[in-house]
């Protein structure tokens, strides 16, 4: 029996998923999460077509899920920053002397 191949980009997607959650409070978390989601697409399809040939799906899937979470958290933080910025601008522009 031949040795299984490691799925391409499994470790990369895992690292990007972790970093997207860690840096989700910064705008870079969204970018890292989206890159992780995109890079996980083809290897996930490859595994689903023939799972007996590949190893490392758990790392790939964990990274994919964390990339989704990091992207969502980054989006929430971005909306929060926009609301706080708009409120601060509104308060400053309505200040009377």
Secondary structure by P-SEA (a helix, b strand, c coil): cbbbbcccaaaaaaaaaaaaaaaccccaaaaaaaaaaaaaaaaaaaaaaccccccaaaaaaaaaaaaaaaaaaaaaaaaaaaaaaaaaaaaaaaccc
